[in-house]
Amino acid sequence: MTDPFRTPDDDARATARQLVDDATFAALAVTDPQTGHPSVTRIALATDTDGTPVSLISDLSTHTAALVNQPACALLVGEPADKGDPLTHPRLTLHCTARFIPHAQDAQLRAHYLAARPKATLYAGFTDFRFVRFTVDTGLLNGGFGKAFKLGPGDL
């Protein structure tokens, strides 16, 4: 079998960056510490000032416990348009390492995140909510039929 992945070019990098920048939510894949099975949930998503994906999640959620136990995770961004085959629309899987930001160190991130996601102000002050940064290790861009790319952190 031949390798289905192309070498990333400027168009692929721009598509990947746009998918991250435009994302208001993502599918987050974690490993459930109780069962060892993969688990997927939807989270709100934004980017930090340096373009790193970030979210604000509750300590009460099962995905928080999973990330504390095993910070390796994946994010899927990119939504199909209203028409056409959903598999022809670009999407990006990001293999990440999650890192929670202590409340004492989140002032700048909090201000930036809430400017981008003002509705999060309703719960951002709850003590069980924390910011998490997703450091991207690698990415897989499916830009449509026959347009698959493996991306490194420098490509994003």
Backbone as JSON Lines, residues from 0, in Angstrom:
{"i":0,"aa":"M","n":[0.85,-1.19,0.0],"ca":[0.0,0.0,0.0],"c":[0.88,1.24,0.0]}
{"i":1,"aa":"T","n":[0.5,2.21,-0.78],"ca":[1.26,3.45,-0.83],"c":[0.81,4.37,0.3]}
{"i":2,"aa":"D","n":[1.71,5.26,0.69],"ca":[1.41,6.23,1.74],"c":[0.37,7.22,1.21]}
{"i":3,"aa":"P","n":[-0.78,7.36,1.88],"ca":[-1.82,8.26,1.38],"c":[-1.56,9.74,1.69]}
{"i":4,"aa":"F","n":[-0.52,10.0,2.47],"ca":[-0.28,11.38,2.92],"c":[0.66,12.12,1.98]}
{"i":5,"aa":"R","n":[0.27,13.35,1.68],"ca":[1.1,14.24,0.87],"c":[2.02,15.04,1.79]}
{"i":6,"aa":"T","n":[3.05,15.61,1.2],"ca":[3.92,16.52,1.94],"c":[3.16,17.83,2.13]}
{"i":7,"aa":"P","n":[3.13,18.35,3.37],"ca":[2.38,19.61,3.6],"c":[2.93,20.75,2.73]}
{"i":8,"aa":"D","n":[2.02,21.5,2.13],"ca":[2.39,22.68,1.37],"c":[1.72,23.89,2.01]}
{"i":9,"aa":"D","n":[1.93,25.06,1.44],"ca":[1.37,26.28,2.03],"c":[-0.15,26.26,2.08]}
{"i":10,"aa":"D","n":[-0.79,25.69,1.07],"ca":[-2.26,25.61,1.07],"c":[-2.75,24.71,2.21]}
{"i":11,"aa":"A","n":[-2.08,23.58,2.42],"ca":[-2.47,22.67,3.5],"c":[-2.27,23.34,4.85]}
{"i":12,"aa":"R","n":[-1.15,24.02,5.01],"ca":[-0.88,24.72,6.28],"c":[-1.94,25.8,6.54]}
{"i":13,"aa":"A","n":[-2.29,26.54,5.5],"ca":[-3.29,27.61,5.64],"c":[-4.66,27.02,5.97]}
{"i":14,"aa":"T","n":[-5.02,25.92,5.33],"ca":[-6.3,25.27,5.62],"c":[-6.34,24.81,7.07]}
{"i":15,"aa":"A","n":[-5.27,24.16,7.52],"ca":[-5.21,23.68,8.9],"c":[-5.31,24.83,9.89]}
{"i":16,"aa":"R","n":[-4.55,25.89,9.64],"ca":[-4.57,27.04,10.54],"c":[-5.97,27.67,10.59]}
{"i":17,"aa":"Q","n":[-6.61,27.76,9.44],"ca":[-7.96,28.34,9.37],"c":[-8.96,27.48,10.14]}
{"i":18,"aa":"L","n":[-8.84,26.16,10.02],"ca":[-9.74,25.27,10.75],"c":[-9.61,25.48,12.26]}
{"i":19,"aa":"V","n":[-8.4,25.63,12.74],"ca":[-8.17,25.86,14.18],"c":[-8.7,27.23,14.57]}
{"i":20,"aa":"D","n":[-8.34,28.25,13.81],"ca":[-8.75,29.62,14.15],"c":[-10.26,29.82,14.12]}
{"i":21,"aa":"D","n":[-10.95,29.14,13.21],"ca":[-12.39,29.31,13.06],"c":[-13.22,28.45,14.01]}
{"i":22,"aa":"A","n":[-12.58,27.47,14.64],"ca":[-13.32,26.52,15.48],"c":[-13.88,27.19,16.72]}
{"i":23,"aa":"T","n":[-15.16,27.0,16.96],"ca":[-15.79,27.45,18.21],"c":[-16.01,26.27,19.15]}
{"i":24,"aa":"F","n":[-15.88,25.08,18.6],"ca":[-15.97,23.87,19.4],"c":[-15.13,22.79,18.72]}
{"i":25,"aa":"A","n":[-14.91,21.72,19.46],"ca":[-14.14,20.59,18.92],"c":[-14.65,19.31,19.56]}
{"i":26,"aa":"A","n":[-14.4,18.21,18.9],"ca":[-14.59,16.9,19.53],"c":[-13.27,16.59,20.22]}
{"i":27,"aa":"L","n":[-13.36,16.26,21.5],"ca":[-12.18,15.93,22.31],"c":[-12.2,14.43,22.58]}
{"i":28,"aa":"A","n":[-11.13,13.75,22.2],"ca":[-10.99,12.31,22.45],"c":[-9.99,12.1,23.58]}
{"i":29,"aa":"V","n":[-10.41,11.33,24.57],"ca":[-9.59,11.01,25.74],"c":[-9.68,9.52,25.99]}
{"i":30,"aa":"T","n":[-8.86,9.03,26.9],"ca":[-8.95,7.65,27.34],"c":[-9.6,7.63,28.72]}
{"i":31,"aa":"D","n":[-10.75,6.98,28.84],"ca":[-11.47,6.9,30.1],"c":[-10.62,6.1,31.11]}
{"i":32,"aa":"P","n":[-10.25,6.71,32.24],"ca":[-9.38,6.01,33.19],"c":[-10.05,4.82,33.88]}
{"i":33,"aa":"Q","n":[-11.36,4.8,33.92],"ca":[-12.06,3.7,34.58],"c":[-12.2,2.48,33.68]}
{"i":34,"aa":"T","n":[-12.4,2.72,32.39],"ca":[-12.64,1.6,31.48],"c":[-11.46,1.32,30.54]}
{"i":35,"aa":"G","n":[-10.6,2.33,30.33],"ca":[-9.52,2.2,29.37],"c":[-9.96,2.39,27.93]}
{"i":36,"aa":"H","n":[-11.25,2.66,27.73],"ca":[-11.79,2.86,26.39],"c":[-11.66,4.31,25.95]}
{"i":37,"aa":"P","n":[-11.62,4.53,24.64],"ca":[-11.67,5.91,24.15],"c":[-13.04,6.51,24.47]}
{"i":38,"aa":"S","n":[-13.04,7.8,24.68],"ca":[-14.28,8.53,24.94],"c":[-14.18,9.87,24.21]}
{"i":39,"aa":"V","n":[-15.29,10.29,23.61],"ca":[-15.29,11.53,22.84],"c":[-16.4,12.43,23.37]}
{"i":40,"aa":"T","n":[-16.1,13.71,23.5],"ca":[-17.08,14.68,23.93],"c":[-16.87,15.96,23.13]}
{"i":41,"aa":"R","n":[-17.85,16.84,23.18],"ca":[-17.74,18.14,22.53],"c":[-17.35,19.18,23.57]}
{"i":42,"aa":"I","n":[-16.38,20.02,23.21],"ca":[-15.95,21.1,24.1],"c":[-15.96,22.42,23.33]}
{"i":43,"aa":"A","n":[-16.1,23.5,24.07],"ca":[-15.91,24.83,23.47],"c":[-14.42,24.99,23.2]}
{"i":44,"aa":"L","n":[-14.08,25.7,22.14],"ca":[-12.68,25.85,21.79],"c":[-12.42,27.28,21.35]}
{"i":45,"aa":"A","n":[-11.24,27.75,21.68],"ca":[-10.73,29.04,21.21],"c":[-9.22,28.85,21.07]}
{"i":46,"aa":"T","n":[-8.53,29.92,20.74],"ca":[-7.07,29.86,20.71],"c":[-6.52,30.92,21.64]}
{"i":47,"aa":"D","n":[-5.34,30.63,22.18],"ca":[-4.62,31.6,22.99],"c":[-4.0,32.62,22.04]}
{"i":48,"aa":"T","n":[-3.34,33.62,22.57],"ca":[-2.75,34.67,21.73],"c":[-1.7,34.13,20.77]}
{"i":49,"aa":"D","n":[-1.12,32.96,21.09],"ca":[-0.11,32.37,20.2],"c":[-0.69,31.33,19.24]}
{"i":50,"aa":"G","n":[-2.02,31.18,19.23],"ca":[-2.67,30.24,18.33],"c":[-2.85,28.85,18.88]}
{"i":51,"aa":"T","n":[-2.45,28.61,20.14],"ca":[-2.61,27.3,20.77],"c":[-4.08,27.09,21.11]}
{"i":52,"aa":"P","n":[-4.64,25.92,20.78],"ca":[-6.03,25.64,21.17],"c":[-6.17,25.61,22.69]}
{"i":53,"aa":"V","n":[-7.26,26.21,23.17],"ca":[-7.56,26.24,24.6],"c":[-9.05,26.03,24.83]}
{"i":54,"aa":"S","n":[-9.37,25.6,26.04],"ca":[-10.77,25.45,26.42],"c":[-10.9,25.73,27.9]}
{"i":55,"aa":"L","n":[-12.12,25.86,28.33],"ca":[-12.47,26.07,29.73],"c":[-13.41,24.93,30.09]}
{"i":56,"aa":"I","n":[-12.96,24.02,30.98],"ca":[-13.76,22.85,31.29],"c":[-13.89,22.64,32.8]}
{"i":57,"aa":"S","n":[-14.92,21.95,33.18],"ca":[-15.25,21.73,34.58],"c":[-14.52,20.52,35.14]}
{"i":58,"aa":"D","n":[-14.09,20.63,36.38],"ca":[-13.49,19.5,37.08],"c":[-14.51,18.38,37.3]}
{"i":59,"aa":"L","n":[-15.8,18.68,37.16],"ca":[-16.84,17.69,37.36],"c":[-17.03,16.78,36.15]}
{"i":60,"aa":"S","n":[-16.44,17.14,35.03],"ca":[-16.63,16.35,33.81],"c":[-15.71,15.13,33.79]}
{"i":61,"aa":"T","n":[-16.18,14.09,33.14],"ca":[-15.36,12.88,33.05],"c":[-14.14,13.09,32.17]}
{"i":62,"aa":"H","n":[-14.23,13.99,31.19],"ca":[-13.06,14.22,30.34],"c":[-11.95,14.96,31.08]}
{"i":63,"aa":"T","n":[-12.31,15.75,32.1],"ca":[-11.26,16.38,32.91],"c":[-10.49,15.32,33.68]}
{"i":64,"aa":"A","n":[-11.22,14.4,34.31],"ca":[-10.55,13.31,35.04],"c":[-9.67,12.5,34.09]}
{"i":65,"aa":"A","n":[-10.13,12.28,32.89],"ca":[-9.35,11.53,31.91],"c":[-8.07,12.28,31.53]}
{"i":66,"aa":"L","n":[-8.18,13.6,31.34],"ca":[-7.0,14.39,30.98],"c":[-6.0,14.49,32.13]}
{"i":67,"aa":"V","n":[-6.5,14.56,33.36],"ca":[-5.6,14.57,34.52],"c":[-4.84,13.25,34.58]}
{"i":68,"aa":"N","n":[-5.53,12.16,34.33],"ca":[-4.92,10.83,34.37],"c":[-3.97,10.59,33.2]}
{"i":69,"aa":"Q","n":[-4.38,11.04,32.01],"ca":[-3.6,10.83,30.79],"c":[-3.75,12.06,29.91]}
{"i":70,"aa":"P","n":[-2.76,12.97,29.91],"ca":[-2.91,14.22,29.16],"c":[-2.83,14.08,27.64]}
{"i":71,"aa":"A","n":[-2.44,12.92,27.14],"ca":[-2.46,12.71,25.68],"c":[-3.91,12.62,25.22]}
{"i":72,"aa":"C","n":[-4.24,13.39,24.19],"ca":[-5.62,13.45,23.72],"c":[-5.62,13.85,22.25]}
{"i":73,"aa":"A","n":[-6.81,13.95,21.69],"ca":[-6.95,14.41,20.31],"c":[-8.14,15.35,20.22]}
{"i":74,"aa":"L","n":[-8.02,16.31,19.33],"ca":[-9.11,17.23,19.01],"c":[-9.45,17.06,17.53]}
{"i":75,"aa":"L","n":[-10.73,17.12,17.21],"ca":[-11.18,17.12,15.82],"c":[-11.93,18.43,15.59]}
{"i":76,"aa":"V","n":[-11.47,19.2,14.59],"ca":[-12.13,20.45,14.22],"c":[-12.48,20.4,12.74]}
{"i":77,"aa":"G","n":[-13.47,21.2,12.39],"ca":[-13.92,21.27,11.01],"c":[-15.3,20.66,10.88]}
{"i":78,"aa":"E","n":[-16.21,21.43,10.39],"ca":[-17.6,20.98,10.25],"c":[-17.99,21.0,8.78]}
{"i":79,"aa":"P","n":[-18.77,20.01,8.37],"ca":[-19.23,20.0,6.98],"c":[-20.21,21.14,6.72]}
{"i":80,"aa":"A","n":[-20.27,21.54,5.46],"ca":[-21.24,22.56,5.07],"c":[-22.63,21.95,5.07]}
{"i":81,"aa":"D","n":[-23.63,22.79,4.87],"ca":[-25.02,22.32,4.9],"c":[-25.34,21.36,3.76]}
{"i":82,"aa":"K","n":[-24.61,21.46,2.66],"ca":[-24.9,20.62,1.5],"c":[-23.66,19.83,1.11]}
{"i":83,"aa":"G","n":[-23.9,18.76,0.4],"ca":[-22.81,17.96,-0.12],"c":[-22.42,16.83,0.83]}
{"i":84,"aa":"D","n":[-21.52,16.01,0.37],"ca":[-21.02,14.87,1.13],"c":[-20.14,15.39,2.28]}
{"i":85,"aa":"P","n":[-20.47,15.07,3.53],"ca":[-19.68,15.56,4.66],"c":[-18.22,15.13,4.6]}
{"i":86,"aa":"L","n":[-17.93,14.04,3.93],"ca":[-16.56,13.55,3.87],"c":[-15.69,14.3,2.87]}
{"i":87,"aa":"T","n":[-16.28,15.21,2.11],"ca":[-15.49,16.01,1.17],"c":[-15.06,17.34,1.76]}
{"i":88,"aa":"H","n":[-15.52,17.65,2.97],"ca":[-15.19,18.93,3.6],"c":[-13.96,18.78,4.5]}
{"i":89,"aa":"P","n":[-13.12,19.8,4.58],"ca":[-11.89,19.7,5.36],"c":[-12.15,19.49,6.85]}
{"i":90,"aa":"R","n":[-11.28,18.68,7.44],"ca":[-11.29,18.47,8.89],"c":[-9.87,18.17,9.33]}
{"i":91,"aa":"L","n":[-9.62,18.43,10.59],"ca":[-8.27,18.34,11.12],"c":[-8.29,17.64,12.47]}
{"i":92,"aa":"T","n":[-7.5,16.59,12.59],"ca":[-7.29,15.92,13.87],"c":[-5.97,16.42,14.43]}
{"i":93,"aa":"L","n":[-6.0,16.87,15.67],"ca":[-4.8,17.34,16.35],"c":[-4.47,16.38,17.48]}
{"i":94,"aa":"H","n":[-3.29,15.81,17.46],"ca":[-2.82,14.98,18.57],"c":[-2.13,15.92,19.54]}
{"i":95,"aa":"C","n":[-2.62,15.97,20.75],"ca":[-2.2,17.01,21.69],"c":[-1.8,16.45,23.05]}
{"i":96,"aa":"T","n":[-1.18,17.32,23.82],"ca":[-0.93,17.08,25.23],"c":[-1.65,18.21,25.97]}
{"i":97,"aa":"A","n":[-2.53,17.83,26.89],"ca":[-3.33,18.81,27.64],"c":[-2.57,19.25,28.89]}
{"i":98,"aa":"R","n":[-2.63,20.55,29.16],"ca":[-2.02,21.08,30.38],"c":[-3.0,22.07,31.02]}
{"i":99,"aa":"F","n":[-3.38,21.79,32.26],"ca":[-4.29,22.68,32.97],"c":[-3.52,23.89,33.5]}
{"i":100,"aa":"I","n":[-4.17,25.04,33.43],"ca":[-3.57,26.3,33.88],"c":[-4.1,26.6,35.28]}
{"i":101,"aa":"P","n":[-3.21,26.75,36.25],"ca":[-3.68,27.1,37.61],"c":[-4.41,28.46,37.6]}
{"i":102,"aa":"H","n":[-5.43,28.58,38.44],"ca":[-6.21,29.83,38.51],"c":[-5.3,31.04,38.73]}
{"i":103,"aa":"A","n":[-4.28,30.89,39.52],"ca":[-3.39,32.01,39.83],"c":[-2.6,32.48,38.61]}
{"i":104,"aa":"Q","n":[-2.56,31.68,37.55],"ca":[-1.78,32.02,36.36],"c":[-2.64,32.22,35.11]}
{"i":105,"aa":"D","n":[-3.95,32.34,35.28],"ca":[-4.8,32.35,34.08],"c":[-5.39,33.71,33.71]}
{"i":106,"aa":"A","n":[-4.95,34.81,34.33],"ca":[-5.58,36.12,34.11],"c":[-5.54,36.55,32.64]}
{"i":107,"aa":"Q","n":[-4.39,36.47,32.0],"ca":[-4.27,36.89,30.61],"c":[-5.08,35.97,29.69]}
{"i":108,"aa":"L","n":[-4.97,34.67,29.92],"ca":[-5.73,33.71,29.11],"c":[-7.23,33.9,29.32]}
{"i":109,"aa":"R","n":[-7.64,34.12,30.57],"ca":[-9.05,34.34,30.89],"c":[-9.6,35.53,30.1]}
{"i":110,"aa":"A","n":[-8.89,36.65,30.13],"ca":[-9.34,37.86,29.43],"c":[-9.45,37.6,27.92]}
{"i":111,"aa":"H","n":[-8.44,36.94,27.37],"ca":[-8.43,36.66,25.93],"c":[-9.57,35.69,25.56]}
{"i":112,"aa":"Y","n":[-9.73,34.64,26.33],"ca":[-10.76,33.64,26.06],"c":[-12.16,34.25,26.15]}
{"i":113,"aa":"L","n":[-12.4,35.01,27.19],"ca":[-13.73,35.6,27.38],"c":[-14.05,36.67,26.33]}
{"i":114,"aa":"A","n":[-13.02,37.31,25.8],"ca":[-13.26,38.25,24.7],"c":[-13.73,37.49,23.46]}
{"i":115,"aa":"A","n":[-13.19,36.29,23.27],"ca":[-13.57,35.47,22.11],"c":[-14.86,34.69,22.35]}
{"i":116,"aa":"R","n":[-15.1,34.29,23.59],"ca":[-16.27,33.48,23.97],"c":[-17.0,34.14,25.14]}
{"i":117,"aa":"P","n":[-17.65,35.28,24.9],"ca":[-18.26,36.04,26.01],"c":[-19.33,35.28,26.78]}
{"i":118,"aa":"K","n":[-20.01,34.33,26.16],"ca":[-21.03,33.57,26.88],"c":[-20.42,32.72,27.99]}
{"i":119,"aa":"A","n":[-19.14,32.42,27.9],"ca":[-18.46,31.63,28.94],"c":[-18.34,32.41,30.24]}
{"i":120,"aa":"T","n":[-18.6,33.72,30.21],"ca":[-18.57,34.53,31.42],"c":[-19.56,34.0,32.45]}
{"i":121,"aa":"L","n":[-20.63,33.36,31.98],"ca":[-21.65,32.81,32.88],"c":[-21.08,31.79,33.85]}
{"i":122,"aa":"Y","n":[-20.07,31.03,33.44],"ca":[-19.54,29.97,34.29],"c":[-18.03,30.05,34.52]}
{"i":123,"aa":"A","n":[-17.35,30.98,33.88],"ca":[-15.89,31.07,33.99],"c":[-15.43,31.33,35.42]}
{"i":124,"aa":"G","n":[-16.25,31.95,36.23],"ca":[-15.87,32.24,37.61],"c":[-16.14,31.11,38.59]}
{"i":125,"aa":"F","n":[-16.8,30.05,38.13],"ca":[-17.06,28.92,39.03],"c":[-15.73,28.27,39.39]}
{"i":126,"aa":"T","n":[-15.58,27.87,40.64],"ca":[-14.3,27.33,41.11],"c":[-13.94,26.0,40.48]}
{"i":127,"aa":"D","n":[-14.93,25.28,39.94],"ca":[-14.62,23.98,39.33],"c":[-14.22,24.08,37.87]}
{"i":128,"aa":"F","n":[-14.19,25.29,37.29],"ca":[-13.79,25.46,35.9],"c":[-12.34,25.89,35.81]}
{"i":129,"aa":"R","n":[-11.61,25.24,34.91],"ca":[-10.21,25.57,34.68],"c":[-9.92,25.63,33.18]}
{"i":130,"aa":"F","n":[-8.92,26.43,32.86],"ca":[-8.47,26.49,31.48],"c":[-7.49,25.36,31.21]}
{"i":131,"aa":"V","n":[-7.56,24.86,30.0],"ca":[-6.64,23.82,29.56],"c":[-6.08,24.24,28.2]}
{"i":132,"aa":"R","n":[-4.76,24.11,28.08],"ca":[-4.07,24.38,26.81],"c":[-3.76,23.04,26.15]}
{"i":133,"aa":"F","n":[-3.97,22.96,24.86],"ca":[-3.7,21.75,24.1],"c":[-2.47,21.98,23.23]}
{"i":134,"aa":"T","n":[-1.32,21.53,23.7],"ca":[-0.1,21.66,22.92],"c":[-0.13,20.61,21.81]}
{"i":135,"aa":"V","n":[-0.03,21.08,20.58],"ca":[-0.15,20.19,19.42],"c":[1.18,19.48,19.18]}
{"i":136,"aa":"D","n":[1.1,18.16,19.13],"ca":[2.26,17.33,18.82],"c":[2.31,17.02,17.33]}
{"i":137,"aa":"T","n":[1.2,16.59,16.76],"ca":[1.09,16.31,15.33],"c":[-0.35,16.56,14.9]}
{"i":138,"aa":"G","n":[-0.56,16.59,13.6],"ca":[-1.9,16.77,13.09],"c":[-2.1,15.95,11.82]}
{"i":139,"aa":"L","n":[-3.35,15.62,11.57],"ca":[-3.74,14.94,10.34],"c":[-4.83,15.78,9.67]}
{"i":140,"aa":"L","n":[-4.5,16.35,8.55],"ca":[-5.45,17.17,7.8],"c":[-6.03,16.35,6.67]}
{"i":141,"aa":"N","n":[-7.35,16.27,6.65],"ca":[-8.05,15.71,5.51],"c":[-8.72,16.9,4.84]}
{"i":142,"aa":"G","n":[-8.12,17.35,3.75],"ca":[-8.61,18.53,3.06],"c":[-9.66,18.23,2.02]}
{"i":143,"aa":"G","n":[-10.15,17.0,2.0],"ca":[-11.1,16.56,1.0],"c":[-10.54,15.34,0.3]}
{"i":144,"aa":"F","n":[-11.25,14.8,-0.65],"ca":[-10.84,13.57,-1.31],"c":[-9.43,13.69,-1.89]}
{"i":145,"aa":"G","n":[-8.55,12.78,-1.5],"ca":[-7.19,12.75,-2.03],"c":[-6.28,13.84,-1.5]}
{"i":146,"aa":"K","n":[-6.68,14.52,-0.44],"ca":[-5.89,15.63,0.11],"c":[-5.6,15.38,1.59]}
{"i":147,"aa":"A","n":[-4.78,14.38,1.87],"ca":[-4.44,14.04,3.25],"c":[-3.0,14.46,3.52]}
{"i":148,"aa":"F","n":[-2.79,15.05,4.7],"ca":[-1.47,15.57,5.07],"c":[-1.17,15.24,6.52]}
{"i":149,"aa":"K","n":[0.07,14.82,6.8],"ca":[0.56,14.74,8.16],"c":[1.27,16.04,8.46]}
{"i":150,"aa":"L","n":[0.89,16.66,9.59],"ca":[1.44,17.96,9.95],"c":[2.21,17.88,11.26]}
{"i":151,"aa":"G","n":[3.26,18.67,11.35],"ca":[4.0,18.81,12.59],"c":[3.63,20.13,13.25]}
{"i":152,"aa":"P","n":[4.1,20.35,14.47],"ca":[3.76,21.61,15.17],"c":[4.13,22.85,14.37]}
{"i":153,"aa":"G","n":[5.22,22.79,13.62],"ca":[5.64,23.94,12.82],"c":[4.72,24.24,11.66]}
{"i":154,"aa":"D","n":[3.94,23.25,11.25],"ca":[2.99,23.47,10.16],"c":[1.76,24.24,10.6]}
{"i":155,"aa":"L","n":[1.54,24.32,11.91],"ca":[0.36,25.0,12.41],"c":[0.71,26.37,12.94]}
